[in-house]
Amino acid sequence: MSEYEHIRTMQGLPEIVFDQASDPGRLDAWLPEGLYVRPDDLPAVTVHEDATGRDEPALYRAEPDRLRIEWKTRDGGGYTGWLQVDALDPGGSEVTIHLSFRDAAGQPPREAVDSALRESLDRLAEQVRLRVDGEPG
């Protein structure tokens, strides 16, 4: 099993960050480019990857009381992940994103996963910044 984790601070209350990150209709705004989530009958979702053209059935759960999002492939053989938002003073947040791949043979290269996680957190931080600043986003 391979594990990946990245942490980023963001300027915004944890509830705002979580709301921006957890809305199934806005996931595409911060996920890596070329990766799209289509909510089916929650917790069921379909993840589409442009690079492979494949659709992957997955499960998605947001826990507002814990400021946590969890996801995994439905077949149980691919990957699991979570995103946790924690409060920082004053009015900031720390966001941790974690991925676990069960099958090392089927996972992308480590550099690609690390880059995608950093990019995702940067995109989420920009979405939060736009929201906090009152700009469309």
C-alpha positions, -999 to 999 in steps of 0.1 A, spaced: 0 0 0 12 35 -8 3 65 13 4 102 3 -4 133 24 -1 170 20 -10 199 43 -18 235 34 -29 265 53 -57 287 40 -71 321 49 -107 314 58 -128 300 86 -128 262 87 -166 261 80 -161 281 48 -132 260 37 -151 228 44 -182 241 26 -162 250 -4 -144 216 -4 -173 193 3 -200 205 -21 -203 177 -47 -213 203 -73 -180 222 -67 -155 194 -65 -144 199 -101 -132 234 -92 -104 221 -69 -98 185 -80 -68 179 -103 -75 190 -139 -90 163 -159 -107 146 -130 -145 151 -126 -170 138 -101 -206 132 -110 -229 127 -80 -252 98 -86 -273 88 -56 -250 99 -27 -230 85 -13 -225 69 -48 -206 90 -73 -188 84 -106 -153 97 -111 -143 104 -147 -106 107 -157 -99 124 -190 -64 109 -193 -78 74 -194 -114 81 -205 -125 58 -178 -154 62 -153 -148 48 -119 -177 41 -94 -168 55 -60 -183 65 -27 -182 100 -12 -191 111 23 -190 146 38 -191 149 76 -198 185 85 -197 180 123 -161 167 119 -151 190 89 -140 158 71 -146 143 36 -139 107 28 -140 88 -5 -130 54 -19 -135 33 -50 -166 11 -48 -148 -21 -59 -125 -19 -28 -94 -24 -48 -83 10 -59 -78 39 -35 -92 56 -5 -88 92 6 -98 119 30 -96 156 35 -97 172 70 -101 209 78 -88 222 111 -90 257 127 -59 279 129 -58 313 147 -69 339 137 -95 329 112 -74 305 92 -75 268 84 -52 239 79 -63 214 53 -48 179 52 -54 157 22 -45 120 23 -46 92 -4 -39 55 0 -35 32 -30 -39 -5 -23 -24 -18 -55 10 -3 -62 10 -17 -97 -22 3 -106 -12 37 -91 2 67 -109 39 76 -103 47 91 -69 57 125 -85 23 127 -103 3 120 -71 23 145 -51 19 171 -78 -18 165 -81 -23 168 -43 -4 201 -42 -23 214 -72 -56 204 -56 -49 222 -24 -37 253 -43 -69 253 -63 -90 249 -32 -71 277 -15 -79 300 -45 -116 290 -44 -117 298 -7 -98 331 -13 -124 342 -40 -152 333 -17 -138 351 14 -130 382 -8 -165 381 -22 -155 374 -58 -174 350 -79 -161 314 -76 
